[in-house]
Amino acid sequence: MTEVKRKDRETIESLLRRFSRKVQQSRILKIARKKQDREQVKSKTQRRERALYNIRIRKEIDRAKKMGRFDEEVLREIKKRMGND
């Protein structure tokens, strides 16, 4: 962790400049930005469960559309009933 203490009679601008330089030298921002875009890899079981959930939801939506009663309220109800993963 980067830490910078204010010196006697040091202006805020110079303190901020020293802090910015320390952060750049420590490469904290570079590492943080690299991790920011990375998506967590899901396990095979999690991917399978999500796919099965999507299939069940799709079937229920199609059934509701065929019956002519599909809207946002019905969608919320379906997701609530399925467990809303």
PyMOL Python script that loads the backbone (N, CA, C, O; Angstrom):
from pymol import cmd

cmd.read_pdbstr("""\
ATOM      1  N   MET A   1       0.841  -1.173   0.000  1.00  0.00           N
ATOM      2  CA  MET A   1       0.000   0.000   0.000  1.00  0.00           C
ATOM      3  C   MET A   1       0.886   1.236   0.000  1.00  0.00           C
ATOM      4  O   MET A   1       1.857   1.316   0.753  1.00  0.00           O
ATOM      5  N   THR A   2       0.554   2.173  -0.828  1.00  0.00           N
ATOM      6  CA  THR A   2       1.336   3.396  -0.950  1.00  0.00           C
ATOM      7  C   THR A   2       0.884   4.393   0.110  1.00  0.00           C
ATOM      8  O   THR A   2      -0.307   4.639   0.296  1.00  0.00           O
ATOM      9  N   GLU A   3       1.872   4.957   0.798  1.00  0.00           N
ATOM     10  CA  GLU A   3       1.565   5.916   1.843  1.00  0.00           C
ATOM     11  C   GLU A   3       2.474   7.118   1.692  1.00  0.00           C
ATOM     12  O   GLU A   3       3.680   6.969   1.495  1.00  0.00           O
ATOM     13  N   VAL A   4       1.903   8.307   1.783  1.00  0.00           N
ATOM     14  CA  VAL A   4       2.670   9.546   1.685  1.00  0.00           C
ATOM     15  C   VAL A   4       2.221  10.449   2.827  1.00  0.00           C
ATOM     16  O   VAL A   4       1.031  10.714   2.993  1.00  0.00           O
ATOM     17  N   LYS A   5       3.200  10.922   3.621  1.00  0.00           N
ATOM     18  CA  LYS A   5       2.870  11.823   4.720  1.00  0.00           C
ATOM     19  C   LYS A   5       3.234  13.244   4.332  1.00  0.00           C
ATOM     20  O   LYS A   5       4.225  13.484   3.643  1.00  0.00           O
ATOM     21  N   ARG A   6       2.425  14.168   4.779  1.00  0.00           N
ATOM     22  CA  ARG A   6       2.636  15.573   4.452  1.00  0.00           C
ATOM     23  C   ARG A   6       3.817  16.129   5.240  1.00  0.00           C
ATOM     24  O   ARG A   6       3.904  15.971   6.458  1.00  0.00           O
ATOM     25  N   LYS A   7       4.722  16.783   4.517  1.00  0.00           N
ATOM     26  CA  LYS A   7       5.878  17.407   5.147  1.00  0.00           C
ATOM     27  C   LYS A   7       5.494  18.778   5.683  1.00  0.00           C
ATOM     28  O   LYS A   7       4.443  19.317   5.336  1.00  0.00           O
ATOM     29  N   ASP A   8       6.358  19.344   6.537  1.00  0.00           N
ATOM     30  CA  ASP A   8       6.098  20.683   7.066  1.00  0.00           C
ATOM     31  C   ASP A   8       6.048  21.691   5.935  1.00  0.00           C
ATOM     32  O   ASP A   8       6.915  21.704   5.061  1.00  0.00           O
ATOM     33  N   ARG A   9       5.043  22.520   5.957  1.00  0.00           N
ATOM     34  CA  ARG A   9       4.843  23.603   4.987  1.00  0.00           C
ATOM     35  C   ARG A   9       4.723  23.105   3.536  1.00  0.00           C
ATOM     36  O   ARG A   9       5.038  23.833   2.596  1.00  0.00           O
ATOM     37  N   GLU A  10       4.283  21.910   3.376  1.00  0.00           N
ATOM     38  CA  GLU A  10       4.118  21.370   2.023  1.00  0.00           C
ATOM     39  C   GLU A  10       2.702  21.673   1.533  1.00  0.00           C
ATOM     40  O   GLU A  10       1.733  21.496   2.271  1.00  0.00           O
ATOM     41  N   THR A  11       2.590  22.125   0.303  1.00  0.00           N
ATOM     42  CA  THR A  11       1.276  22.428  -0.241  1.00  0.00           C
ATOM     43  C   THR A  11       0.559  21.137  -0.633  1.00  0.00           C
ATOM     44  O   THR A  11       1.172  20.087  -0.829  1.00  0.00           O
ATOM     45  N   ILE A  12      -0.746  21.258  -0.736  1.00  0.00           N
ATOM     46  CA  ILE A  12      -1.561  20.104  -1.122  1.00  0.00           C
ATOM     47  C   ILE A  12      -1.194  19.640  -2.527  1.00  0.00           C
ATOM     48  O   ILE A  12      -1.170  18.440  -2.799  1.00  0.00           O
ATOM     49  N   GLU A  13      -0.906  20.590  -3.423  1.00  0.00           N
ATOM     50  CA  GLU A  13      -0.558  20.241  -4.800  1.00  0.00           C
ATOM     51  C   GLU A  13       0.705  19.392  -4.862  1.00  0.00           C
ATOM     52  O   GLU A  13       0.762  18.397  -5.584  1.00  0.00           O
ATOM     53  N   SER A  14       1.720  19.799  -4.095  1.00  0.00           N
ATOM     54  CA  SER A  14       2.967  19.024  -4.129  1.00  0.00           C
ATOM     55  C   SER A  14       2.788  17.666  -3.461  1.00  0.00           C
ATOM     56  O   SER A  14       3.379  16.677  -3.892  1.00  0.00           O
ATOM     57  N   LEU A  15       1.976  17.616  -2.411  1.00  0.00           N
ATOM     58  CA  LEU A  15       1.684  16.331  -1.761  1.00  0.00           C
ATOM     59  C   LEU A  15       0.962  15.407  -2.736  1.00  0.00           C
ATOM     60  O   LEU A  15       1.286  14.225  -2.843  1.00  0.00           O
ATOM     61  N   LEU A  16      -0.017  15.958  -3.442  1.00  0.00           N
ATOM     62  CA  LEU A  16      -0.757  15.168  -4.421  1.00  0.00           C
ATOM     63  C   LEU A  16       0.150  14.695  -5.554  1.00  0.00           C
ATOM     64  O   LEU A  16       0.021  13.567  -6.031  1.00  0.00           O
ATOM     65  N   ARG A  17       1.058  15.555  -5.978  1.00  0.00           N
ATOM     66  CA  ARG A  17       2.000  15.192  -7.034  1.00  0.00           C
ATOM     67  C   ARG A  17       2.914  14.050  -6.573  1.00  0.00           C
ATOM     68  O   ARG A  17       3.162  13.104  -7.321  1.00  0.00           O
ATOM     69  N   ARG A  18       3.415  14.149  -5.328  1.00  0.00           N
ATOM     70  CA  ARG A  18       4.273  13.073  -4.804  1.00  0.00           C
ATOM     71  C   ARG A  18       3.493  11.765  -4.696  1.00  0.00           C
ATOM     72  O   ARG A  18       4.003  10.695  -5.029  1.00  0.00           O
ATOM     73  N   PHE A  19       2.259  11.866  -4.231  1.00  0.00           N
ATOM     74  CA  PHE A  19       1.434  10.664  -4.113  1.00  0.00           C
ATOM     75  C   PHE A  19       1.194  10.030  -5.476  1.00  0.00           C
ATOM     76  O   PHE A  19       1.313   8.815  -5.631  1.00  0.00           O
ATOM     77  N   SER A  20       0.856  10.856  -6.465  1.00  0.00           N
ATOM     78  CA  SER A  20       0.606  10.343  -7.818  1.00  0.00           C
ATOM     79  C   SER A  20       1.847   9.653  -8.376  1.00  0.00           C
ATOM     80  O   SER A  20       1.749   8.595  -8.997  1.00  0.00           O
ATOM     81  N   ARG A  21       2.994  10.247  -8.156  1.00  0.00           N
ATOM     82  CA  ARG A  21       4.244   9.665  -8.647  1.00  0.00           C
ATOM     83  C   ARG A  21       4.513   8.319  -7.970  1.00  0.00           C
ATOM     84  O   ARG A  21       4.928   7.363  -8.624  1.00  0.00           O
ATOM     85  N   LYS A  22       4.272   8.248  -6.642  1.00  0.00           N
ATOM     86  CA  LYS A  22       4.479   6.988  -5.913  1.00  0.00           C
ATOM     87  C   LYS A  22       3.543   5.898  -6.437  1.00  0.00           C
ATOM     88  O   LYS A  22       3.952   4.751  -6.617  1.00  0.00           O
ATOM     89  N   VAL A  23       2.293   6.264  -6.677  1.00  0.00           N
ATOM     90  CA  VAL A  23       1.324   5.280  -7.171  1.00  0.00           C
ATOM     91  C   VAL A  23       1.735   4.778  -8.546  1.00  0.00           C
ATOM     92  O   VAL A  23       1.650   3.580  -8.817  1.00  0.00           O
ATOM     93  N   GLN A  24       2.182   5.681  -9.422  1.00  0.00           N
ATOM     94  CA  GLN A  24       2.613   5.269 -10.755  1.00  0.00           C
ATOM     95  C   GLN A  24       3.841   4.366 -10.685  1.00  0.00           C
ATOM     96  O   GLN A  24       3.937   3.391 -11.430  1.00  0.00           O
ATOM     97  N   GLN A  25       4.767   4.681  -9.807  1.00  0.00           N
ATOM     98  CA  GLN A  25       5.980   3.873  -9.684  1.00  0.00           C
ATOM     99  C   GLN A  25       5.678   2.497  -9.112  1.00  0.00           C
ATOM    100  O   GLN A  25       6.344   1.522  -9.461  1.00  0.00           O
ATOM    101  N   SER A  26       4.688   2.407  -8.242  1.00  0.00           N
ATOM    102  CA  SER A  26       4.369   1.114  -7.631  1.00  0.00           C
ATOM    103  C   SER A  26       3.500   0.250  -8.538  1.00  0.00           C
ATOM    104  O   SER A  26       3.269  -0.918  -8.228  1.00  0.00           O
ATOM    105  N   ARG A  27       3.013   0.794  -9.650  1.00  0.00           N
ATOM    106  CA  ARG A  27       2.197   0.082 -10.645  1.00  0.00           C
ATOM    107  C   ARG A  27       0.873  -0.432 -10.091  1.00  0.00           C
ATOM    108  O   ARG A  27       0.312  -1.397 -10.612  1.00  0.00           O
ATOM    109  N   ILE A  28       0.378   0.203  -9.049  1.00  0.00           N
ATOM    110  CA  ILE A  28      -0.888  -0.212  -8.454  1.00  0.00           C
ATOM    111  C   ILE A  28      -2.036  -0.019  -9.442  1.00  0.00           C
ATOM    112  O   ILE A  28      -2.879  -0.901  -9.604  1.00  0.00           O
ATOM    113  N   LEU A  29      -2.062   1.137 -10.098  1.00  0.00           N
ATOM    114  CA  LEU A  29      -3.148   1.409 -11.039  1.00  0.00           C
ATOM    115  C   LEU A  29      -3.125   0.465 -12.230  1.00  0.00           C
ATOM    116  O   LEU A  29      -4.174   0.040 -12.713  1.00  0.00           O
ATOM    117  N   LYS A  30      -1.936   0.138 -12.699  1.00  0.00           N
ATOM    118  CA  LYS A  30      -1.819  -0.759 -13.849  1.00  0.00           C
ATOM    119  C   LYS A  30      -2.402  -2.130 -13.505  1.00  0.00           C
ATOM    120  O   LYS A  30      -3.128  -2.723 -14.303  1.00  0.00           O
ATOM    121  N   ILE A  31      -2.079  -2.619 -12.321  1.00  0.00           N
ATOM    122  CA  ILE A  31      -2.595  -3.918 -11.884  1.00  0.00           C
ATOM    123  C   ILE A  31      -4.103  -3.857 -11.673  1.00  0.00           C
ATOM    124  O   ILE A  31      -4.828  -4.772 -12.065  1.00  0.00           O
ATOM    125  N   ALA A  32      -4.574  -2.774 -11.052  1.00  0.00           N
ATOM    126  CA  ALA A  32      -6.012  -2.639 -10.786  1.00  0.00           C
ATOM    127  C   ALA A  32      -6.808  -2.572 -12.085  1.00  0.00           C
ATOM    128  O   ALA A  32      -7.866  -3.193 -12.199  1.00  0.00           O
ATOM    129  N   ARG A  33      -6.309  -1.829 -13.055  1.00  0.00           N
ATOM    130  CA  ARG A  33      -7.023  -1.728 -14.335  1.00  0.00           C
ATOM    131  C   ARG A  33      -7.031  -3.057 -15.072  1.00  0.00           C
ATOM    132  O   ARG A  33      -8.003  -3.397 -15.747  1.00  0.00           O
ATOM    133  N   LYS A  34      -5.955  -3.796 -14.941  1.00  0.00           N
ATOM    134  CA  LYS A  34      -5.889  -5.102 -15.595  1.00  0.00           C
ATOM    135  C   LYS A  34      -6.913  -6.053 -14.975  1.00  0.00           C
ATOM    136  O   LYS A  34      -7.568  -6.811 -15.691  1.00  0.00           O
ATOM    137  N   LYS A  35      -7.051  -6.018 -13.653  1.00  0.00           N
ATOM    138  CA  LYS A  35      -7.993  -6.899 -12.978  1.00  0.00           C
ATOM    139  C   LYS A  35      -9.431  -6.460 -13.174  1.00  0.00           C
ATOM    140  O   LYS A  35     -10.342  -7.285 -13.102  1.00  0.00           O
ATOM    141  N   GLN A  36      -9.652  -5.175 -13.421  1.00  0.00           N
ATOM    142  CA  GLN A  36     -10.991  -4.618 -13.535  1.00  0.00           C
ATOM    143  C   GLN A  36     -11.768  -5.242 -14.688  1.00  0.00           C
ATOM    144  O   GLN A  36     -12.960  -5.515 -14.540  1.00  0.00           O
ATOM    145  N   ASP A  37     -11.142  -5.470 -15.807  1.00  0.00           N
ATOM    146  CA  ASP A  37     -11.826  -5.985 -16.981  1.00  0.00           C
ATOM    147  C   ASP A  37     -11.937  -7.498 -17.012  1.00  0.00           C
ATOM    148  O   ASP A  37     -12.696  -8.052 -17.807  1.00  0.00           O
ATOM    149  N   ARG A  38     -11.196  -8.157 -16.167  1.00  0.00           N
ATOM    150  CA  ARG A  38     -11.182  -9.613 -16.185  1.00  0.00           C
ATOM    151  C   ARG A  38     -12.458 -10.163 -15.558  1.00  0.00           C
ATOM    152  O   ARG A  38     -12.859  -9.750 -14.469  1.00  0.00           O
ATOM    153  N   GLU A  39     -13.068 -11.070 -16.240  1.00  0.00           N
ATOM    154  CA  GLU A  39     -14.290 -11.690 -15.744  1.00  0.00           C
ATOM    155  C   GLU A  39     -13.927 -12.977 -15.018  1.00  0.00           C
ATOM    156  O   GLU A  39     -13.035 -13.710 -15.446  1.00  0.00           O
ATOM    157  N   GLN A  40     -14.611 -13.243 -13.937  1.00  0.00           N
ATOM    158  CA  GLN A  40     -14.350 -14.453 -13.178  1.00  0.00           C
ATOM    159  C   GLN A  40     -14.736 -15.678 -14.016  1.00  0.00           C
ATOM    160  O   GLN A  40     -15.811 -15.710 -14.615  1.00  0.00           O
ATOM    161  N   VAL A  41     -13.878 -16.659 -14.052  1.00  0.00           N
ATOM    162  CA  VAL A  41     -14.146 -17.883 -14.793  1.00  0.00           C
ATOM    163  C   VAL A  41     -15.059 -18.756 -13.941  1.00  0.00           C
ATOM    164  O   VAL A  41     -14.759 -19.059 -12.786  1.00  0.00           O
ATOM    165  N   LYS A  42     -16.172 -19.151 -14.534  1.00  0.00           N
ATOM    166  CA  LYS A  42     -17.128 -19.970 -13.799  1.00  0.00           C
ATOM    167  C   LYS A  42     -16.813 -21.439 -14.013  1.00  0.00           C
ATOM    168  O   LYS A  42     -16.314 -21.841 -15.064  1.00  0.00           O
ATOM    169  N   SER A  43     -17.114 -22.225 -13.002  1.00  0.00           N
ATOM    170  CA  SER A  43     -16.856 -23.651 -13.092  1.00  0.00           C
ATOM    171  C   SER A  43     -17.836 -24.297 -14.078  1.00  0.00           C
ATOM    172  O   SER A  43     -18.839 -23.700 -14.470  1.00  0.00           O
ATOM    173  N   LYS A  44     -17.523 -25.495 -14.453  1.00  0.00           N
ATOM    174  CA  LYS A  44     -18.358 -26.221 -15.407  1.00  0.00           C
ATOM    175  C   LYS A  44     -19.763 -26.433 -14.838  1.00  0.00           C
ATOM    176  O   LYS A  44     -20.751 -26.347 -15.568  1.00  0.00           O
ATOM    177  N   THR A  45     -19.847 -26.710 -13.540  1.00  0.00           N
ATOM    178  CA  THR A  45     -21.135 -26.927 -12.891  1.00  0.00           C
ATOM    179  C   THR A  45     -21.965 -25.653 -12.902  1.00  0.00           C
ATOM    180  O   THR A  45     -23.166 -25.699 -13.169  1.00  0.00           O
ATOM    181  N   GLN A  46     -21.335 -24.507 -12.615  1.00  0.00           N
ATOM    182  CA  GLN A  46     -22.054 -23.238 -12.616  1.00  0.00           C
ATOM    183  C   GLN A  46     -22.565 -22.898 -14.008  1.00  0.00           C
ATOM    184  O   GLN A  46     -23.695 -22.436 -14.161  1.00  0.00           O
ATOM    185  N   ARG A  47     -21.737 -23.126 -15.023  1.00  0.00           N
ATOM    186  CA  ARG A  47     -22.158 -22.857 -16.399  1.00  0.00           C
ATOM    187  C   ARG A  47     -23.333 -23.742 -16.791  1.00  0.00           C
ATOM    188  O   ARG A  47     -24.273 -23.280 -17.438  1.00  0.00           O
ATOM    189  N   ARG A  48     -23.283 -25.018 -16.400  1.00  0.00           N
ATOM    190  CA  ARG A  48     -24.346 -25.961 -16.717  1.00  0.00           C
ATOM    191  C   ARG A  48     -25.648 -25.548 -16.029  1.00  0.00           C
ATOM    192  O   ARG A  48     -26.709 -25.551 -16.654  1.00  0.00           O
ATOM    193  N   GLU A  49     -25.570 -25.190 -14.736  1.00  0.00           N
ATOM    194  CA  GLU A  49     -26.764 -24.779 -14.008  1.00  0.00           C
ATOM    195  C   GLU A  49     -27.386 -23.531 -14.622  1.00  0.00           C
ATOM    196  O   GLU A  49     -28.608 -23.424 -14.718  1.00  0.00           O
ATOM    197  N   ARG A  50     -26.547 -22.592 -15.037  1.00  0.00           N
ATOM    198  CA  ARG A  50     -27.045 -21.363 -15.649  1.00  0.00           C
ATOM    199  C   ARG A  50     -27.724 -21.668 -16.993  1.00  0.00           C
ATOM    200  O   ARG A  50     -28.764 -21.094 -17.314  1.00  0.00           O
ATOM    201  N   ALA A  51     -27.132 -22.565 -17.762  1.00  0.00           N
ATOM    202  CA  ALA A  51     -27.714 -22.932 -19.052  1.00  0.00           C
ATOM    203  C   ALA A  51     -29.068 -23.616 -18.860  1.00  0.00           C
ATOM    204  O   ALA A  51     -30.016 -23.332 -19.592  1.00  0.00           O
ATOM    205  N   LEU A  52     -29.161 -24.511 -17.881  1.00  0.00           N
ATOM    206  CA  LEU A  52     -30.435 -25.185 -17.612  1.00  0.00           C
ATOM    207  C   LEU A  52     -31.489 -24.195 -17.130  1.00  0.00           C
ATOM    208  O   LEU A  52     -32.656 -24.294 -17.509  1.00  0.00           O
ATOM    209  N   TYR A  53     -31.084 -23.253 -16.305  1.00  0.00           N
ATOM    210  CA  TYR A  53     -31.997 -22.209 -15.833  1.00  0.00           C
ATOM    211  C   TYR A  53     -32.535 -21.404 -17.018  1.00  0.00           C
ATOM    212  O   TYR A  53     -33.735 -21.145 -17.105  1.00  0.00           O
ATOM    213  N   ASN A  54     -31.636 -21.008 -17.932  1.00  0.00           N
ATOM    214  CA  ASN A  54     -32.052 -20.236 -19.109  1.00  0.00           C
ATOM    215  C   ASN A  54     -33.021 -21.026 -19.985  1.00  0.00           C
ATOM    216  O   ASN A  54     -33.966 -20.457 -20.531  1.00  0.00           O
ATOM    217  N   ILE A  55     -32.796 -22.321 -20.121  1.00  0.00           N
ATOM    218  CA  ILE A  55     -33.692 -23.165 -20.914  1.00  0.00           C
ATOM    219  C   ILE A  55     -35.074 -23.219 -20.281  1.00  0.00           C
ATOM    220  O   ILE A  55     -36.083 -23.102 -20.975  1.00  0.00           O
ATOM    221  N   ARG A  56     -35.121 -23.398 -18.942  1.00  0.00           N
ATOM    222  CA  ARG A  56     -36.417 -23.451 -18.251  1.00  0.00           C
ATOM    223  C   ARG A  56     -37.161 -22.121 -18.378  1.00  0.00           C
ATOM    224  O   ARG A  56     -38.366 -22.102 -18.632  1.00  0.00           O
ATOM    225  N   ILE A  57     -36.452 -21.022 -18.204  1.00  0.00           N
ATOM    226  CA  ILE A  57     -37.073 -19.698 -18.323  1.00  0.00           C
ATOM    227  C   ILE A  57     -37.618 -19.500 -19.736  1.00  0.00           C
ATOM    228  O   ILE A  57     -38.739 -19.021 -19.912  1.00  0.00           O
ATOM    229  N   ARG A  58     -36.823 -19.871 -20.743  1.00  0.00           N
ATOM    230  CA  ARG A  58     -37.237 -19.693 -22.131  1.00  0.00           C
ATOM    231  C   ARG A  58     -38.518 -20.483 -22.418  1.00  0.00           C
ATOM    232  O   ARG A  58     -39.414 -19.988 -23.102  1.00  0.00           O
ATOM    233  N   LYS A  59     -38.604 -21.719 -21.891  1.00  0.00           N
ATOM    234  CA  LYS A  59     -39.802 -22.527 -22.103  1.00  0.00           C
ATOM    235  C   LYS A  59     -41.025 -21.869 -21.484  1.00  0.00           C
ATOM    236  O   LYS A  59     -42.093 -21.833 -22.096  1.00  0.00           O
ATOM    237  N   GLU A  60     -40.873 -21.352 -20.277  1.00  0.00           N
ATOM    238  CA  GLU A  60     -41.993 -20.693 -19.607  1.00  0.00           C
ATOM    239  C   GLU A  60     -42.421 -19.425 -20.351  1.00  0.00           C
ATOM    240  O   GLU A  60     -43.615 -19.147 -20.468  1.00  0.00           O
ATOM    241  N   ILE A  61     -41.459 -18.666 -20.848  1.00  0.00           N
ATOM    242  CA  ILE A  61     -41.774 -17.445 -21.602  1.00  0.00           C
ATOM    243  C   ILE A  61     -42.510 -17.798 -22.885  1.00  0.00           C
ATOM    244  O   ILE A  61     -43.506 -17.162 -23.232  1.00  0.00           O
ATOM    245  N   ASP A  62     -42.019 -18.815 -23.591  1.00  0.00           N
ATOM    246  CA  ASP A  62     -42.685 -19.239 -24.824  1.00  0.00           C
ATOM    247  C   ASP A  62     -44.118 -19.701 -24.544  1.00  0.00           C
ATOM    248  O   ASP A  62     -45.033 -19.397 -25.309  1.00  0.00           O
ATOM    249  N   ARG A  63     -44.305 -20.434 -23.447  1.00  0.00           N
ATOM    250  CA  ARG A  63     -45.635 -20.917 -23.085  1.00  0.00           C
ATOM    251  C   ARG A  63     -46.566 -19.734 -22.798  1.00  0.00           C
ATOM    252  O   ARG A  63     -47.723 -19.732 -23.218  1.00  0.00           O
ATOM    253  N   ALA A  64     -46.057 -18.740 -22.086  1.00  0.00           N
ATOM    254  CA  ALA A  64     -46.867 -17.556 -21.766  1.00  0.00           C
ATOM    255  C   ALA A  64     -47.205 -16.769 -23.033  1.00  0.00           C
ATOM    256  O   ALA A  64     -48.314 -16.251 -23.165  1.00  0.00           O
ATOM    257  N   LYS A  65     -46.249 -16.677 -23.965  1.00  0.00           N
ATOM    258  CA  LYS A  65     -46.508 -15.961 -25.223  1.00  0.00           C
ATOM    259  C   LYS A  65     -47.579 -16.665 -26.041  1.00  0.00           C
ATOM    260  O   LYS A  65     -48.437 -16.008 -26.633  1.00  0.00           O
ATOM    261  N   LYS A  66     -47.541 -17.998 -26.083  1.00  0.00           N
ATOM    262  CA  LYS A  66     -48.545 -18.752 -26.832  1.00  0.00           C
ATOM    263  C   LYS A  66     -49.937 -18.539 -26.252  1.00  0.00           C
ATOM    264  O   LYS A  66     -50.926 -18.503 -26.984  1.00  0.00           O
ATOM    265  N   MET A  67     -50.005 -18.399 -24.931  1.00  0.00           N
ATOM    266  CA  MET A  67     -51.290 -18.184 -24.273  1.00  0.00           C
ATOM    267  C   MET A  67     -51.728 -16.730 -24.382  1.00  0.00           C
ATOM    268  O   MET A  67     -52.860 -16.395 -24.034  1.00  0.00           O
ATOM    269  N   GLY A  68     -50.840 -15.866 -24.861  1.00  0.00           N
ATOM    270  CA  GLY A  68     -51.178 -14.469 -25.066  1.00  0.00           C
ATOM    271  C   GLY A  68     -51.212 -13.644 -23.798  1.00  0.00           C
ATOM    272  O   GLY A  68     -51.914 -12.634 -23.747  1.00  0.00           O
ATOM    273  N   ARG A  69     -50.476 -14.040 -22.772  1.00  0.00           N
ATOM    274  CA  ARG A  69     -50.514 -13.286 -21.529  1.00  0.00           C
ATOM    275  C   ARG A  69     -49.096 -12.935 -21.041  1.00  0.00           C
ATOM    276  O   ARG A  69     -48.836 -12.924 -19.838  1.00  0.00           O
ATOM    277  N   PHE A  70     -48.205 -12.656 -21.963  1.00  0.00           N
ATOM    278  CA  PHE A  70     -46.837 -12.351 -21.579  1.00  0.00           C
ATOM    279  C   PHE A  70     -46.635 -10.838 -21.457  1.00  0.00           C
ATOM    280  O   PHE A  70     -46.920 -10.083 -22.387  1.00  0.00           O
ATOM    281  N   ASP A  71     -46.145 -10.416 -20.306  1.00  0.00           N
ATOM    282  CA  ASP A  71     -45.751  -9.029 -20.080  1.00  0.00           C
ATOM    283  C   ASP A  71     -44.696  -9.015 -18.961  1.00  0.00           C
ATOM    284  O   ASP A  71     -44.249 -10.070 -18.511  1.00  0.00           O
ATOM    285  N   GLU A  72     -44.312  -7.838 -18.527  1.00  0.00           N
ATOM    286  CA  GLU A  72     -43.251  -7.723 -17.517  1.00  0.00           C
ATOM    287  C   GLU A  72     -43.638  -8.390 -16.202  1.00  0.00           C
ATOM    288  O   GLU A  72     -42.801  -9.015 -15.550  1.00  0.00           O
ATOM    289  N   GLU A  73     -44.888  -8.259 -15.817  1.00  0.00           N
ATOM    290  CA  GLU A  73     -45.348  -8.859 -14.559  1.00  0.00           C
ATOM    291  C   GLU A  73     -45.241 -10.380 -14.616  1.00  0.00           C
ATOM    292  O   GLU A  73     -44.818 -11.010 -13.647  1.00  0.00           O
ATOM    293  N   VAL A  74     -45.621 -10.965 -15.738  1.00  0.00           N
ATOM    294  CA  VAL A  74     -45.541 -12.414 -15.902  1.00  0.00           C
ATOM    295  C   VAL A  74     -44.075 -12.856 -15.885  1.00  0.00           C
ATOM    296  O   VAL A  74     -43.746 -13.893 -15.310  1.00  0.00           O
ATOM    297  N   LEU A  75     -43.197 -12.072 -16.515  1.00  0.00           N
ATOM    298  CA  LEU A  75     -41.781 -12.403 -16.517  1.00  0.00           C
ATOM    299  C   LEU A  75     -41.214 -12.415 -15.100  1.00  0.00           C
ATOM    300  O   LEU A  75     -40.471 -13.326 -14.734  1.00  0.00           O
ATOM    301  N   ARG A  76     -41.564 -11.402 -14.301  1.00  0.00           N
ATOM    302  CA  ARG A  76     -41.102 -11.364 -12.905  1.00  0.00           C
ATOM    303  C   ARG A  76     -41.621 -12.570 -12.129  1.00  0.00           C
ATOM    304  O   ARG A  76     -40.902 -13.164 -11.326  1.00  0.00           O
ATOM    305  N   GLU A  77     -42.868 -12.917 -12.378  1.00  0.00           N
ATOM    306  CA  GLU A  77     -43.467 -14.061 -11.695  1.00  0.00           C
ATOM    307  C   GLU A  77     -42.750 -15.365 -12.057  1.00  0.00           C
ATOM    308  O   GLU A  77     -42.491 -16.199 -11.189  1.00  0.00           O
ATOM    309  N   ILE A  78     -42.437 -15.531 -13.327  1.00  0.00           N
ATOM    310  CA  ILE A  78     -41.733 -16.730 -13.795  1.00  0.00           C
ATOM    311  C   ILE A  78     -40.361 -16.811 -13.141  1.00  0.00           C
ATOM    312  O   ILE A  78     -39.976 -17.866 -12.636  1.00  0.00           O
ATOM    313  N   LYS A  79     -39.625 -15.711 -13.147  1.00  0.00           N
ATOM    314  CA  LYS A  79     -38.277 -15.714 -12.562  1.00  0.00           C
ATOM    315  C   LYS A  79     -38.329 -15.973 -11.062  1.00  0.00           C
ATOM    316  O   LYS A  79     -37.464 -16.658 -10.516  1.00  0.00           O
ATOM    317  N   LYS A  80     -39.338 -15.429 -10.398  1.00  0.00           N
ATOM    318  CA  LYS A  80     -39.479 -15.656  -8.957  1.00  0.00           C
ATOM    319  C   LYS A  80     -39.738 -17.127  -8.684  1.00  0.00           C
ATOM    320  O   LYS A  80     -39.172 -17.711  -7.760  1.00  0.00           O
ATOM    321  N   ARG A  81     -40.612 -17.725  -9.510  1.00  0.00           N
ATOM    322  CA  ARG A  81     -40.968 -19.126  -9.345  1.00  0.00           C
ATOM    323  C   ARG A  81     -39.781 -20.047  -9.630  1.00  0.00           C
ATOM    324  O   ARG A  81     -39.644 -21.091  -8.993  1.00  0.00           O
ATOM    325  N   MET A  82     -38.915 -19.668 -10.588  1.00  0.00           N
ATOM    326  CA  MET A  82     -37.772 -20.502 -10.966  1.00  0.00           C
ATOM    327  C   MET A  82     -36.584 -20.344 -10.021  1.00  0.00           C
ATOM    328  O   MET A  82     -35.631 -21.118 -10.105  1.00  0.00           O
ATOM    329  N   GLY A  83     -36.620 -19.383  -9.147  1.00  0.00           N
ATOM    330  CA  GLY A  83     -35.514 -19.237  -8.212  1.00  0.00           C
ATOM    331  C   GLY A  83     -34.668 -18.022  -8.480  1.00  0.00           C
ATOM    332  O   GLY A  83     -33.790 -17.703  -7.678  1.00  0.00           O
ATOM    333  N   ASN A  84     -34.903 -17.316  -9.600  1.00  0.00           N
ATOM    334  CA  ASN A  84     -34.223 -16.063  -9.924  1.00  0.00           C
ATOM    335  C   ASN A  84     -32.705 -16.139  -9.747  1.00  0.00           C
ATOM    336  O   ASN A  84     -32.128 -15.341  -9.010  1.00  0.00           O
ATOM    337  N   ASP A  85     -32.063 -17.087 -10.414  1.00  0.00           N
ATOM    338  CA  ASP A  85     -30.601 -17.245 -10.336  1.00  0.00           C
ATOM    339  C   ASP A  85     -29.889 -16.132 -10.984  1.00  0.00           C
ATOM    340  O   ASP A  85     -28.658 -16.115 -11.004  1.00  0.00           O
TER     341      ASP A  85
END
""", "prot")
cmd.dss("prot")
cmd.show_as("cartoon", "prot")
cmd.util.cbc("prot")
cmd.orient("prot")
